[in-house]
Amino acid sequence: MGRPGAHLEFNRQEHDMRVAPESVRDFGELAVPLQEEAQRLQASRCMYCGVAFCQTGASFGNARPSGCPLHNLIPEWNDLAYRGLWDDAFGRLSLTNPFPEFTGRVCPALCEAACNLGLHDGATTIRDNERAISDHAWSESDDPYPTPLTRSGAKAPHVAVVGSGPAGLACTWELAHLGMRVTLVERDDRAGGLLMYGIPNMKLPKDVVERRVELMRSRGVDVLCNVDASERTITEKLLADHDAIVVATGARSARRLSVPGADLTGVVLAVDYLTAATWALLKGVEPNVSASGLDVVVIGGGDTGTDCVATALRQGAATVTQLEFLPEPPARRLEGNAWPEWPNIRKDDYGQLEATVLHGRDPRQWAIDTLEVLGNEGRVSGLRVASLDWASGRPERIGGSERVIPADLVLLAMGFAGPERGPLEALGVSCSDDARGLPQVVTSGSHRAITDHDVPVFVAGDCRSGSSLVVSAIADGLACAAEVARQLV
């Protein structure tokens, strides 16, 4: 290891953030990385533990795993980064993670939650170190990867990957690396899936996504945009022209409100709102859904809800309120939430911090149930809500707590039930009959879907498992590629 005892000498220091009065004026990147020397000192805090939980990617009892699902060799590249061996660090990082430029920006840092140092002190800044390694590599070259071995011409198996989100990109990258011909199919006008249109530019700049897609094109991947695989004519051609098909279309079937008035104009799915905002930013036009001058209510307290809050602030919302169905988490771990489980504690993300500075209050209201969407001439005008008591472990409405919250725009960030059925049905994939509608696979843990034809169809990422994290989708895309290779090669 590089510097024994560094964690005793140096405190944890994360990247800086642009200050709120400045950051909300545009959609420019929010994070301000540390200078190289400061980042090297942060990497030196890694203790090179005998049992490095940071790279386990295991479940310790909570729904969200703790430790890296990609099993990154974290202590090794932390040590290399500390010693300034950036090229070697990138080589080590690339063994397990094909897209550190994404995870170094948007991953919730499951690795840091499992860091041994974090049990009693500030965890190693693993995510920031990862980004620094990636940024250094890309600053040195437009193609920082060694050229992979490829098979010759038409003899190589030809695979179509439907969906270009994190799972689809990871599967495509790995298949191409294994020497296969790959055609990547995307229904939107740009490749990237949620990396392009689901995550705002201030968290993940779109030139970073486009840079990766262009690299894949230069490596021989055919990237076809504006192609909808839910159309029968498209899927028939895919089946006829390819040796296998991978469906990685994500879990885009969003949960909706089932209360009176939920169909009023001005009630918008978060994914549609964020897509419209990014599309308008890239085109240099006004979005077709804007929060400018409006009272905005975001229903949902996760990452997507936070992104909606931050986007609404940048569009000039008059007020922003965020409603969370669950109770407010504790400030510290409870006895039943021991390390290295994912910490179920209150976290103030960038959207809440910006809203507090701009509007003088945290936008969140906890333990709130939406009872009705109120309207005026067909358009939303407010929400009738009630407070919930979670003391018994189950939500119970508090008598006399009903009230009306003014709202001109309601953004639904309530998560996703499962994949959209269109591409799966068009490809003859059997799906479960429950609300999630996940594709059925031949055996538990497999990516091979049950279909009504002979061309093998595989499923990867959130399409296979339901809504998860970018890093988990990448890991599943890589696993799917390995299964495809085993069958075709």
N, C-alpha and C positions, 0 to 999 in steps of 0.2 A: 504494500500500500504506500501511498505517497507521503503523507505527513501525519504521523502518529500524534494524537492529542489535539489536532486542529479544532475539533468540535468543542474543546475546552477553552480555546483561545479566541475563536470567532463565533459570533452569534449568527443565527440564520438571517439572511437578507434576501428577500424576493426582489423580482424586477419592480421598477417603479411604474406608476400609472400616470397618464396625463391627468391634470387637474380638471375637475368637473366643469367649471365655467368655460374651459377651453375645449374639452373633449366632446361636449354635446353640440358644438357648432358644426361638426362634420362627421363623416363616417370613417375617418382615418383610424389607423390602428391605435388601440388603446394602450397596449403595453410598451414600456420603454426599457429595453434590456440593460443589464449592467455592463459596464466596461469589462474588457477581457480579463484584466488582472483581478478585478473584484469577483468575476465569475469563477475564475480558477481557485480563488480562496474558498468560495462556496463549495466547489467540487471536492476540495481537500478535507471538508468536514465529514465526508463519508468514512465510516469506521471499518469498512471492508469486513463486515460481520461474518462469523463462522456460519451462521444460519441467516441468510439474507432474505427475510420475509418480503422485502420490497419486490422481489422478482417471482414470487410464488403464484400470484393470480388465483388464489383459492378462496373458497367461501368459508368464513369462520362463524356462520350463523345468521348473518344479515343477508338481505336480498342482493345487495351490491357486493361484489367480491372485493377483497383487500389484496393489494399487491398487483403487479402488472400481468394482465392476461396474455401479453405477448412474451412473457418470461424474458424480458430484456436483461442482458448481462450488466446490470447497473453498477455494481461496485467496480467492475473492470473498466468501463468507460468513464466513470467518475475519476478514477485514478489517472487514466490517460489524459483527461481534460485538465486535471490539476497540473500535470507535468508539461502541459502545453503541446502534447502530441495529438493535435486535433485531427489529422488525417487518420491516424491509427484509431482514435476514438470513434470516428465516423465509420470506419471499417467494422469495428466491433459492434457498434449500434446497428449497422445495416444487416448484420447476420440475423437479427430477429425482427426488426421494425422497418418495413419498407417506406414508411411515411412519417419520419420524425418531425418534419416541418408542420404536419397537422397536429400530431399528438402533443408536440411541444408548445402548442398554442391553445388547444381546446380540451385536452384531456383533463378530467377532474383530479388527476394525480393520485390514483389508487395506490401507486407505489409509495408515495409519501405518507399515506395513512398507515402503511405497514412498516415504515422505517423504524428500526430498533431505536435510533436516536430520538425519534419522535415520542417515544414512550414517556420520557421525562424532560425532554428539551425540544427546541425547534428542529423539526425533521430536516434532513438534507434537501436542498432545493433541486430535486431530481428533474422535475419537468423543465425548469429554467436551464439546467445543465444540458439537457437533451436538446433544447432549442438552440442553445449556443453552439453545440457541436454541429447541428444541421445547418445553421446559418453560416458558420465558417466554411463548411463544405461547398455550399451553393455560392458563396462569395468568391470561391476560387475557380469555379467551373460551371458552365451551363449544363454539364452532365457529369456529376461527381461520382458516378458509379462505373466500375470496370465493365467492359462490354461482355455480356453473357454469351455462353456458347449457344448456338442455334442449330437446329437441324436444317437440312437442305430442302428448299422449295416446297413443292406440292406433296412431298412424302410426309411432312409433318402433320400430325392431327390438327384439325381445324375446329376451334371452339368458339361459340358465340356467348358472350356475357351480356345479359340484359339488366341494365341498371348500372349507373356509374358513380354511386355513392361510395363510402369507405370500403364496404365489403366487395363491391364490384370492381373497384380500382385495385384493391389488394389481390383479388383472385386473378384479374387480368395481368397484373405485373408479374405475379408468380408463374402463371402459365407461360407467359412470354419468356421469362427467365429460364424455364424448363425446355424451351425450344419449340413451343407450339405456335401455330398461327392463331391469332385471336382477333375477333371482331367485337368491339364494344358498342353496344346499342343503348342510346339514351333518348327519351322522349322529349326532353327539354331542348332549348336552343343551345345550351352549353353543357358540357360534361362536368360532373362533380357531385350530382345529387344534392344531398343536404349540405355537403361541404360548400357547394356553390350557392344554393338558394335557401338553405335552412338556417345556416349560421351567419349572423351579420358580419359585414366587412370589418367592423372595428375589432372583432375577435379573430377572424380569419380572413385576411385580405385576399381578394379574388385573384390577384395576379399570382399569388402563391399556388393556388389550385390550378390555374391555367398553365403555369410553368411546368407543373408535373404532368398534366395532360399532353402538353407539347413534347415533353421528353418521351412519353410513351408512344406518341405518333412517330417520333424519330427512331424509335426502336422497332418499328414495323407493325405496331398495333393499328388496325383500322378503327377509327372512332367515328361512329355515325350518329349524328344528333337529329332531332326532330323526327325520330322513328319510334312509333308507338307499337310495342309488341303485344298490345291487347287486340290489335286488328288481325283477323284471321289470315288475310293475305300475307301479312308480314311474318307471322309465325309459321305459316306453311313453307315460306321460302327459307326461314331459319332452319327448320327441320330438314329440308331437302338439301341444304348446302353445307351442313356442319356435322361433325362426328359426335358432338355433344353440345348441350346448352346449359348454361348456368343462369339461374334467375336470382338476381340480387337487387330487387326493387324496393327493399326497405319495408317498414311498417307504416305505411302512409294513411291507413284507415283511422282517421282522427276521432276521438271521443267528442260527442256533442252534448249540449244541454238538452235534457228532456223535461222542460218546464213550459208552462204557457208563455207564448211570445217569443220563443227561441228562434222562430223563423223570420223575425222582423229584420228589415234592412238596417245594417249597422252592427249586426252580430256576425263576426267574421272569425274563421279558423285562424289560429296563430300561424300555421305554416303558409297559408295563403297570404296573410299580411306580410310576413317576413320575406316571402318570395317576391311580392309586388315591390317591396322597398328596395331589395337588392337589384331586381331587374331594372327599376327606374334609375338607380344609381349608375349601373353599368351603361345604360342607354343615354343618360344625361337628360332625362325627362321627369315630369312630375308623376308620382305613383298614383295608380287608380284607387288606392285606399290610403288615405292620409289622416294622421292624427292632428294636423295643424289646427290650433284654436279650439280643440274639442276636449270634453271631459271623457277621459279614457279609463275603462275598467278592464283589467286583465284578470281572468279567472284561471288560476293555476300558479303554483309557487315554485316550479322547477326551473331548470336552465332556460327552457324555451320561454317561460313566463318572464324571466329576467331580461331576456333578449327583446321581448315585446316592450317592456318598460323602457329600456334604453333606446329602442328605436323610436318610440312615441315621443320621448324627450327631445331627440334630435329633429323630429318633425315639427316641434313646437306645440306640443299638447298643452292645453290650459291647466289641466290637473291629470294626475295618474294615480290610480288606486289598484292595488293588487290583492286579490282575495285568495286565501288558502283554506281549504276544507279541513286540513289537519290542525291540531293545536300547535302552538309555538314550541319549538324544540328547546331543550335546556341549553344553558351556556356551556356546561361541562358534561362530560360523559356520565351517564348514570351507571349504577352498579352492574346492571345487566347488559351493559354495552362495553365490554372490556376490550382493550387492545389485544390483538391486531384487527378486530372487527372494524368495518367502516364506521367512523364516529357519527352518531346521530345527534349532532349539535347544531345550534343556530349558526348560520353563516350569512354574512352580509356581502352580497356580490356587487359587481360594478353598477348594475342598474339601480339597486337600492341606495347605494352610496351617492350616485349622481342625483337621484331624486331628492335625497335628504338635503344635499347642498343647494339644489335649485329651488325646491318647494318648501324646505324647512321641516320636512317630516319624512319618516320612513313610509313608503307607499303601502306596506303590507298590513293587512288585517287578517288575523289568524282565527281559525275555527269558525268559518262563515259558510252558511248554506244558502245557495241561491234558490229562491222560491218562485220567482216570476220575473220575466222581462217585460217592462212597461214600455208602451209606445205612444206615439202621437202621429197620426196620419200615416201609419205604416212604417214609421221609423222609430228605432229605440230611443227612449228618453230617460230611462233609469232602470234600476234593479231593485226588486223587493227582496230583502235578505233577512236572515235571522242568525243569531249567534248560537254556537253549539257548546255543550258541556261534555268533555271527554273524560271526566273523573272516573267513570265506571269502566273505561276502556272502550266504550262504544259511544257514538255521537248521539246526544239527546238535545233537542231544541230547548233553548232557555225561554221560558214564558215571558212575554212582554218585551222581547229583544228585537222584534220585527221593526224594520226601518227601510227607508228608500235611499239609495245612493244614486245621485245624478249620473247619467252616462249617455254620451252621444255616440260612442264607439265601444263595443264589447269584444274583446279578443279572447278566444277560447284556447287556452294552453293547458288542456286537461289530459294530455298524453295520447297514446295511440293504442287501438285495440289489436291491430295486426296488419297483415299485408292487404293491399288492394287485390281483388280477385281477378281483374281483367287479364293480365298476362298469364297468370297461372291457369285460368280456365281455357284460354286460347291455346295453351300448350298441353292441355289434357291432363293437368296435374290434379290429383285428388286432394281435397282439403278437408279439415275437420269441420264438423257441423256446429261447433260452439261459436261463441261471439268472436273469438280471436280468428278463427278460420285459417289456422296455420296449415301449410302443406304437409301431407303425410309422406313419411319416408319409409324405405324398405325395411330398415332395422333401426332400433334406437341408437342415436348418436351418429347415424349416417347422414350424408348430404344428398344421397340419391333419392329422388322423389318417385312416388308411385304414379305411373302414367298409363295411358291407354294405347301406347305405341312403342316401337322398338328403339327409337333414338333416345339415348340416356339424357335425362334432365336432372340437374342438380339444383339445390337451393342453398343460399348462403346469407349470412348476416341476419339482420332484423327480419327479413322475409321468412327465414327459417325458424327463428327463436322468439320473435316479438321484439318490441322496442328495447334497445339497450344503449350502450355507449359507443362512441366512435372507435375507441381502442378495441372493444370487444368485437365490433363488426369487422375490423381489420383482421383480428386473430381468426375469426371464423372464415373470412374470405381466403386466408392462407391455407387453413385446414381443408377447405373445399377444393382448392386447387390441387393439393396433394392427393386427394381422393380421386379427382378427375384423372390425374396423371397415372395413378395406379391402374385405372381401368383402361386407359387408351394406349399407354406405352408398353 
